[in-house]
Amino acid sequence: MKNIFNILVITLAMAIAFSIYLFYFGDPNNFEDPATKTKPKQGNIVGMIYTGGPIVGVLIGLIIIVITFTFERYFSINKAKGKGNTAVYLKKVLEHLQKGDYDEALRECEQQRGSLANIMRAAIERFKTIEYDENYPTEKKLAEVQRAIDEATNLETPLLEKNLVILSTVASISTLFGLLGTTIGMIRAFAAFGETGTVDATQLAIGISEALYNTAGGLFGAIIGIVSYNFFTTKVDDYVYMIDEAILGVTQIFTIRTKK
């Protein structure tokens, strides 16, 4: 389902991008020669961008993709953090566990929700089930709790990290497409000299504009992608660190309780 969503977003973004490129930037009213669309009207920025060529459409699509997944990661990570202040929630849960009040701790998890709450709930429910079970020695009780924690963590962590690779990939691809557009534009610019032996101002202008607009588009997409990737990677790392700290605290409390 995740891959289907990503494919749908990417396909839709490219379709929207080329629609913008063809029908908005390529609107005949933006050009002095509506039939060939090679001479933008004086001061018409939209028409000038169109002369950058089809790679401009690709770059617009990549920018839409990176913006879309930036918003997706923002809302998903905030949802994963759950409701309310995470530090306050964790403090309350640990206090309840120290008192042996598992029901209150579970109630806090239910109210908080989020990835950390799901992991904590899995550990608490498992320990509550086996705490007084004589079939489980102390070491096995702790092993069972750790197993429950590992299973919950393996389910929650990918949800935090998913689609980050798309942001980093789009950042790299944007740079490469911008470079490709720049190269093609310069080839066209120099070809204007070789075909006639004289300077064709129109072809030269088209080639240079194609190079510059693709360069700008590629850099813009790369900047957004890199900033977003680093920002969300930092947020995920901080949250995962908090999860590790919470797991350590819960494990220590359960270790003490098993020895009573």
C-alpha positions in Angstrom: 0.0 0.0 0.0 2.9 2.4 0.9 4.5 1.8 -2.5 1.2 2.3 -4.3 0.8 5.7 -2.5 4.3 6.8 -3.4 3.9 5.8 -7.1 0.5 7.6 -7.2 2.0 10.8 -5.7 5.0 10.7 -8.1 2.8 10.0 -11.2 0.3 12.7 -10.3 3.1 15.2 -9.5 4.6 14.6 -12.9 1.3 14.9 -14.7 0.5 18.2 -12.9 4.0 19.5 -13.6 3.8 18.9 -17.3 0.3 20.3 -17.5 1.7 23.5 -15.9 4.7 23.5 -18.2 2.6 22.9 -21.4 -0.5 24.9 -20.7 0.6 27.7 -18.4 4.2 28.3 -19.2 3.6 27.3 -22.8 0.5 29.5 -23.3 0.7 31.0 -26.8 -0.2 34.4 -25.3 3.3 34.4 -23.6 5.1 34.5 -27.0 5.5 36.8 -29.9 5.4 33.7 -32.2 2.5 31.6 -30.8 3.1 28.9 -33.4 6.7 28.1 -32.6 6.9 29.5 -29.0 10.6 30.4 -29.3 10.3 34.2 -28.7 8.8 35.1 -25.3 7.3 38.5 -25.1 9.4 41.3 -23.6 9.6 40.8 -19.8 7.4 37.7 -19.9 9.1 35.5 -17.3 6.7 32.6 -17.7 7.4 32.4 -21.4 11.2 32.6 -20.8 11.0 29.7 -18.4 9.2 27.6 -21.0 12.1 28.0 -23.4 14.1 26.0 -20.9 12.7 22.9 -22.6 10.9 19.7 -21.3 13.4 19.2 -18.5 11.8 22.2 -16.9 8.7 20.1 -16.6 10.6 17.3 -15.0 12.2 19.7 -12.5 8.7 21.2 -11.7 7.6 17.6 -11.0 10.5 16.9 -8.7 9.8 20.1 -6.8 6.2 19.2 -6.3 7.3 15.7 -5.2 9.7 17.0 -2.6 7.2 19.6 -1.3 4.5 16.9 -1.1 6.7 14.5 0.9 7.9 17.3 3.1 4.3 17.9 4.2 3.7 14.2 4.5 6.7 13.7 6.8 5.8 16.7 8.9 2.3 15.5 9.6 3.3 11.8 10.0 6.1 12.5 12.4 3.9 14.8 14.5 1.2 12.2 14.6 3.8 9.6 15.6 4.7 11.7 18.6 1.2 11.4 19.9 -0.9 13.9 21.8 0.4 16.2 24.4 4.0 16.7 25.7 6.0 13.5 25.3 8.3 14.2 28.2 5.4 14.8 30.6 3.7 11.6 29.4 6.9 9.6 29.9 7.4 10.9 33.4 3.8 10.0 34.4 4.1 6.5 33.0 7.4 5.8 34.8 5.8 7.1 38.1 2.9 4.7 37.7 5.1 1.8 36.9 7.3 2.5 40.0 4.1 2.2 42.1 3.0 -0.9 40.2 -0.1 0.8 38.9 -0.1 -0.8 35.4 -3.7 0.2 34.6 -3.0 3.9 35.1 0.2 3.6 33.0 -1.8 1.9 30.2 -4.4 4.6 30.4 -1.7 7.2 29.9 -0.5 5.2 26.8 -4.1 5.1 25.5 -4.4 8.9 25.9 -1.0 9.7 24.4 -1.0 7.3 21.5 1.9 7.7 19.1 4.9 5.4 18.5 6.4 5.7 22.0 3.1 5.0 23.6 2.6 1.9 21.5 6.0 0.5 22.4 5.4 1.3 26.1 2.0 -0.3 26.0 3.4 -3.5 24.5 6.0 -3.7 27.2 3.6 -3.0 30.1 1.0 -5.4 28.9 3.5 -8.2 28.5 5.0 -7.6 31.9 1.6 -7.3 33.6 0.7 -10.7 32.1 3.8 -12.6 33.3 4.8 -10.7 36.5 3.5 -13.3 38.9 3.6 -16.3 36.5 5.8 -19.0 38.2 6.5 -20.6 34.9 8.7 -17.6 34.0 11.9 -17.1 36.0 13.3 -13.6 36.4 15.5 -13.7 33.4 12.8 -15.1 31.1 10.3 -12.4 32.3 12.8 -9.7 31.3 13.5 -11.5 28.0 9.8 -11.6 27.2 9.4 -7.9 27.9 12.4 -7.2 25.7 10.9 -9.3 22.9 7.6 -7.4 23.1 9.6 -4.1 23.0 11.6 -5.2 20.0 8.5 -6.3 18.1 6.8 -3.0 18.8 9.9 -1.0 17.9 10.3 -2.9 14.6 6.8 -1.9 13.7 7.0 1.7 14.7 10.5 2.8 13.6 9.9 2.3 9.9 6.9 4.5 10.1 9.1 7.3 11.4 11.8 6.8 8.7 9.7 6.0 5.6 9.9 8.4 2.6 13.0 10.1 3.9 14.9 8.3 1.2 12.6 9.9 -1.3 13.6 13.3 -0.1 17.3 12.6 -0.4 16.9 10.9 -3.8 14.9 13.8 -5.2 17.6 16.2 -4.0 20.2 14.3 -5.9 18.1 13.8 -9.0 17.2 17.4 -9.1 20.8 18.4 -9.2 21.5 15.9 -12.0 18.5 16.9 -14.1 19.5 20.5 -13.6 23.0 19.7 -14.9 21.6 17.7 -17.8 19.4 20.7 -18.8 22.4 23.0 -18.5 24.5 20.8 -20.7 21.7 20.5 -23.3 21.2 24.2 -23.2 24.9 25.0 -23.8 25.0 22.4 -26.6 22.2 24.3 -28.3 23.8 27.6 -27.6 27.1 26.6 -29.3 25.2 24.8 -32.1 23.9 28.2 -33.0 27.5 29.1 -34.0 28.3 25.9 -35.9 25.3 25.6 -38.2 25.7 28.9 -40.0 29.1 30.1 -39.0 27.5 33.3 -37.6 25.8 34.1 -34.4 22.1 33.3 -34.4 20.9 35.5 -31.5 17.6 33.7 -31.2 19.1 30.2 -31.0 21.8 31.5 -28.7 19.3 33.0 -26.4 17.2 29.8 -26.3 20.2 27.7 -25.5 21.4 30.0 -22.7 18.0 30.3 -21.2 17.5 26.6 -21.3 20.8 26.2 -19.4 20.1 28.8 -16.8 16.5 27.9 -16.0 17.3 24.3 -15.7 20.2 25.1 -13.4 18.0 27.3 -11.2 15.3 24.6 -11.1 17.7 21.8 -10.2 19.3 23.8 -7.5 15.9 24.9 -6.0 14.7 21.3 -5.9 17.9 20.1 -4.4 17.9 22.8 -1.7 14.4 22.0 -0.6 15.1 18.2 -0.6 18.4 18.5 1.4 17.0 20.9 4.0 13.8 18.7 4.4 15.8 15.5 4.7 18.2 16.9 7.3 15.4 18.5 9.3 13.3 15.3 9.5 16.3 13.1 10.0 17.3 15.1 13.0 13.7 15.0 14.4 13.5 11.2 13.9 16.9 10.7 15.6 15.9 12.8 18.6 12.6 10.9 18.9 14.3 7.5 18.6 16.8 8.6 21.2 13.8 9.4 23.5 12.3 6.0 22.8 15.6 4.3 23.8 15.7 6.3 27.0 12.1 5.3 27.8 12.8 1.7 27.1 15.9 1.8 29.4 13.8 3.4 32.2 11.0 0.8 31.8 13.5 -2.1 31.7 15.2 -0.9 34.9 11.8 -0.6 36.7 10.8 -4.1 35.6 14.1 -5.5 36.7 13.7 -4.1 40.2 10.2 -5.4 40.4 11.1 -8.9 39.4 13.6 -9.1 42.2 11.1 -8.2 44.9 
